Amino acid sequence: MNFFGYKNGELYCEDVKVRTILEKVGSPVYIYSARTLKRHYNVFKNAFVRTKPLICFSVKANSNMAVIALFSSMGAGADIVSGGELFRAVGAGINRKKIVYSGVGKTPEEIVYALAEDILMFNVESIEELEAVDEAAALMGVKAPVSIRVNPDINPHTHPYISTGMKKNKFGIDIRYAQEAYALAKSKHHIQVIGIDMHIGSQLTEVSPIVDALKRVQGLIKDIRKNGIDIQYMDIGGGLGITYKDEKAASPDKYAGAIERALKDFRGRLILEPGRVLVGNAGILAAKVLYRKQNGMKKFMIVDAGMNDLIRPSFYDAYHEILPVEKTQSRLFKQDVVGPICESGDFFAHDRSLPLLERGQAIALMSVGAYGFSMSSNYNSRKRVAEVLVNDKEYYVVRKRETNNDLIKGEGIPSFIKIRSKHV
Ligand code: LLP
């Protein structure tokens, strides 16, 4: 459930008209609902009331400082994958001892930064990374807290681009070699092994792949503990899916029940890294219709948002519901909803039944709170759009729309190039 809906034919976010935000902040604009974010966090947290895990919001899903700060104020930690995300998490008030650092390609500089910030743990994904973490910790005279991310070789039945726990994926250490990796980690002077980690994929609608992976990982934990290694934390990643169209995603209660049953013999603290399930349905992208046209039999609605603002349809062929911001006409026509970018892949929907909107009328792309703005880019030198957070009757611009000067920030023209007129 979320707090977007119609009142008298007008789309609202909580108690604010989407149209008002478009008028005041401009178009396109991402709009998030604080009430929905809080509700999702509480539902997720309450589902795990028995185990009371550490919930580390996966910052990559939505990296806006206000969103991170909101979760931080509710007690969440953060799952990060870069120095940039660490900077954001700490800046938004996340307790450093609730930060877990995942990712296959941490640079030496990022490792040093995370050690200096004294985070809870590194989720190490390869032997060479383990060595790099040990070296960095040795130079700093500290011990690095480490979990090893194992790849349990489970098919999560999701889109191939977001499946991460199969042998053929780049993530984690093959479970067959994990014990050796743990033995090596134990032998390193500047590594303190504290846990085990996995993450098998995203937008998972069934719980069975997670349960299967947990079984495999628990077998491994027994063997590791026999070797005198204390596994205090078990991080099982994120991945719980949401409903975009008609998917029947497992509820947080079902997800939690299955995990808690599978882990009933585990002694230690559970860590979760949810992203999409917390933020996905808490955000929309509102955009205005620029033009309409017809090529052959096909009708097009050209809007002012493009694939640079929301890449999920182009990249994963993802479905996002599209709603008119004002319900004016009821007759529906099949049409392609496309953006202004010079690529045929710049679309939001093909052959979608929608009313014929006029120029200047607006649509809302639904369920874009996860991997929406955070995957946006400046392609075609388009300014990244504003982000707004609604809280009851109030709304706040939590990221300003970029300007032309933002676009060229940091660029320079070397002196050997003679420019005729100086604009830069
Ligand atoms: N933990 C790790 C180690 C991850 O790699 C991810 C997501 C998460 C947690 C959070 O997963 P979630 O709960 O959001 O499923 N851009 C794609 C999704 C990529 C997911 C990457 N990893 C999309 O738009 O569908």
Residues whose N, C-alpha, C, O or C-beta is under 5 A from the ligand:
A	BS01	LLP	S58 A61 S102 I162 H199 G201 S202 Q203 G237 G238 G239 L240 E273 P274 G275 R276 V277 R312 Y371
